[in-house]
Amino acid sequence: MSSSTQSGKAKLAGRVGIVGTGHRARLYTHSIAARPQLELVALCDTNSDRMEHHNGLLKEHGRSEARKYAAEDFNKMLEDEKLDILVVTTIDYTHDLYIVPAIKKGIKVLTEKPMTTDVEKCKEILSAVEENNGSVQVLFNYRYNPVHWKVAEVIAEGKIGNVKSVHFEWLLDTVHGADYFRRWHRYKDRSGGLMVHKSSHHFDLVNFWIQSKPASVFGMGALSFYGTDQGKKSGWARDYDRARGSKEAEDDPFAIHLEDDAGLKALYHDAEHVDNYHRDMNVFANDITIEDDMSVLVHYESGVNMTYHLTAYSPWEGYRVMFNGDQGRLEVEVVESTHRVAGKKGGGAEGVVHGEKALKNEGHNKITLQKLWGEKEDVPFVWATGGHGGGDEAMLDQIFGPIPGSEEHKSPINRLSADQTDGALAMAVGLAANESFKTGKLVQIKELLGRQL
């Protein structure tokens, strides 16, 4: 694999393939096309129309089209294209099907989180890396958000002393949160539930911030808002299967209208005839198998205890994190959106898909430090805009180098990149929480994984 050097660090370069050409993959297609040292040579998906959409994005950048491969021809793609880099953005439970063969071919793998969705698949990935001296980077973009690396910096400098406990609350609003209940993420066997698909972001952040590994987990979770029964109790439920073609959905604030967004229309509305995938299902349906309200206790090897809560139906979006140390307390509050305005068909779909750019009604970001026997003080940090609080752009710059003519997004933290062990540890907390939801028991991470990481 070839590489270039930016700011003294080796950046990836060479021939790239993307497997999974849904909405999130657009970020990587644009990013690769904008950097001349990279060439997107191959696309792989179950849906030919979605691959064609990505080739259209390449044309917009003046780049050559990539060769298209059906999902069943993935191994042929690896043989034919001599890839240097593979980007994996498929449905979560299929990640291992692409990561493992690529590792065995000596290809650098960049995978969306979560790394995978169950223990056996996790073991297969870890073994493949060990046996082939492979390389997997899990794309935890939230590590690159300037707010988050500032938190890491303050803790590493010992400003609150030794961390003793953490309280972490994450709120998904009724647009972003609802979106997980419209699509394949609503089935736990495909996504691992929000504890794995979404909260692995957050569990990774805590592992990264306190530099410790999770040891045991206890949790309680429920489908408290979405789904047929709860929707009838609250009065929010409407009687339709999916938004497309439904009169009932036209003014439902929880519905998504794919034709109102050009990207969603091309990728899903116009392409569903190929694979019958429906991206606009009713969030109050009776077949949802994931939770929307979850409480978790995590004990770490360092002795730190964390209380964590995720809500997927909040009126505002953001999070609060508090660290208690033996020398003081650090508090973080990020309001990504102060509120949402109810939409209806024909009203546009800006902000419906999270992470592309800052949300409307963006609130404040604040970090405060209070030493024992002292007053609170604000901690200054760099304010960033863009996908995931600027995390996407900073992550892509660190991996590939900056787009020519633009300034690199830099961080004083050198350990932002997450490998397969980081991916396994973040995912393991979510898997342990799911197991605790079922059994009502405390779950030991080492026993769950069958190994010590």
FENZI-V969878 format. One record per helix or strand. SS is the DSSP state (a for helix, b for strand). FROM is the first residue (numbers start at 1). LEN is the number of residues. If there is no record, write none. Layout:
ss:SS from:FROM len:LEN
ss:SS from:FROM len:LEN
This chain:
ss:b from:3 len:4
ss:b from:9 len:4
ss:b from:14 len:6
ss:a from:25 len:9
ss:b from:38 len:8
ss:a from:48 len:13
ss:b from:67 len:4
ss:a from:71 len:11
ss:b from:85 len:4
ss:a from:92 len:13
ss:b from:108 len:4
ss:a from:119 len:14
ss:b from:136 len:3
ss:a from:141 len:4
ss:a from:146 len:11
ss:b from:163 len:11
ss:a from:176 len:4
ss:a from:184 len:3
ss:a from:188 len:4
ss:a from:194 len:4
ss:a from:199 len:12
ss:b from:214 len:9
ss:a from:228 len:7
ss:b from:242 len:1
ss:a from:258 len:3
ss:a from:262 len:8
ss:a from:272 len:4
ss:b from:281 len:1
ss:b from:293 len:8
ss:b from:305 len:10
ss:b from:317 len:9
ss:b from:328 len:10
ss:b from:365 len:7
ss:b from:376 len:3
ss:a from:391 len:10
ss:b from:418 len:2
ss:a from:420 len:20
ss:b from:443 len:2
ss:a from:445 len:5
